[in-house]
Every structure is written in structure tokens, then in C-alpha cells.
Amino acid sequence: MRFHLHKYKIESELTRGHKHKLFGYAGNMLGLSSFHFHFFYGVCSYDNHTHYFSGITGMPIKTEFGHVHKIEGTLESNVLHMHKFEGFTNEDISYFSSKQAASYGH
């Protein structure tokens, strides 16, 4: 399987009267074919505070037009609270050549 990215857009659970929106790309891929996962990380802000997040997706879940990955975790604690999040990557993926993948993120 070629190196690829999945876009994601997930909303956290409501905590202390607000939610956070997490969006980005699950990038760096490890594994082969139907046995692979991606790493993701980012930061989200709301009402003058931020939370960092990172994690590893679940294994691929086959769909009609390809596959998705489950994303779940907890936003890093800040201002004495944290948020849980759970969702799936988009089915749409972006493929890269091995040369592009080697320079991804540099």
C-alpha cells in the first residue's frame, strides 16, 4: 500500500460548557496493506486556552470506497479540565510517492 494521509474533523465532548474542534491529517503511516495505522497530533483552542492532543489511529475499517480509521483519546489537561474525543478519519485519502513521503514533514 502506498503512503497516504487521512483528513479528520472531530468535535470533543462537552466539558465545562464548551467543546473543541480537532482537525488535521493523520499522517505518518506504519504497517502494510490492511494492517497499518497512522499517527496524529495537534492543538486546539477555545476561550483563551489550548489543549494539545496526539495518538495513533485504529487499524483500517473497510468501507465501500476505501477505508477509514478510528481516532480517540483525551485532550491534554489545561485550566483544570480535559476533554475526551472520538471519531473517524475521512474516507478520502491523499497518496504520496515514496520520495514525497520521505520528505513529508521536513
C-alpha positions in Angstrom: 0.0 0.0 0.0 1.3 3.4 -0.9 1.9 6.1 1.8 -1.2 8.1 2.3 -2.9 10.6 4.6 -6.4 10.8 6.0 -8.1 14.1 6.8 -10.1 14.2 10.1 -12.5 16.6 11.7 -13.8 15.7 15.2 -15.6 17.5 18.0 -14.7 16.8 21.6 -17.2 16.0 24.3 -18.8 18.9 26.2 -16.8 19.8 29.3 -17.2 23.0 31.4 -19.7 24.2 29.0 -17.6 24.1 25.8 -16.3 21.7 23.1 -13.1 21.8 21.0 -12.9 21.1 17.3 -9.9 18.9 16.3 -9.0 18.8 12.6 -5.9 17.9 10.6 -4.3 15.0 8.9 -3.5 11.5 10.2 -0.1 11.2 8.5 2.9 9.2 9.2 1.9 5.6 8.4 3.3 2.4 9.8 2.4 -1.1 8.6 1.3 -2.6 5.3 -2.0 -3.1 3.4 -4.8 -3.9 5.8 -2.5 -3.9 8.8 -1.5 -0.2 9.2 -2.2 2.8 11.3 -1.3 6.5 11.3 0.0 8.9 13.9 -1.8 12.2 14.5 -1.2 15.3 16.7 -2.3 18.9 17.0 -3.5 21.7 19.2 -7.0 23.2 19.6 -8.0 26.5 21.2 -11.2 27.9 22.7 -11.9 30.8 25.1 -8.2 31.8 25.7 -6.9 28.2 26.4 -5.5 25.4 24.4 -5.2 21.7 24.6 -2.6 19.5 22.9 -3.5 16.1 21.5 -1.7 13.1 19.9 -2.3 9.5 19.3 -2.4 6.5 17.0 -5.4 5.6 14.9 -7.0 2.2 14.9 -6.5 -0.3 12.2 -8.3 0.3 8.9 -12.0 -0.3 8.7 -13.1 -1.2 5.1 -15.7 1.0 3.5 -17.5 1.0 0.2 -14.9 3.3 -1.4 -11.7 2.5 0.6 -11.2 2.7 4.4 -11.3 4.9 7.5 -9.5 4.8 10.9 -11.0 5.3 14.3 -9.5 8.2 16.3 -10.0 8.6 20.0 -8.3 10.0 23.1 -8.2 12.7 25.6 -7.1 16.3 25.1 -4.2 17.3 27.4 -5.4 18.8 30.7 -5.3 22.6 30.8 -7.2 25.1 33.0 -8.1 22.2 35.4 -10.0 20.2 32.8 -9.7 17.9 29.8 -11.9 16.7 27.0 -12.4 13.2 25.5 -12.8 12.9 21.8 -13.8 10.1 19.4 -14.5 9.8 15.7 -13.2 8.6 12.4 -10.9 9.8 9.7 -12.5 10.7 6.3 -12.6 8.1 3.7 -10.9 10.3 1.2 -7.2 9.9 1.3 -4.2 11.6 -0.4 -1.5 9.4 -1.8 2.2 10.3 -2.0 5.1 8.7 -3.8 7.9 7.2 -1.7 10.0 10.3 -2.4 7.3 12.7 -1.3 6.6 10.5 1.8 10.3 10.6 2.8 10.3 14.4 2.8 6.8 14.8 4.4 7.0 17.0 7.5 10.5 18.3 6.8 
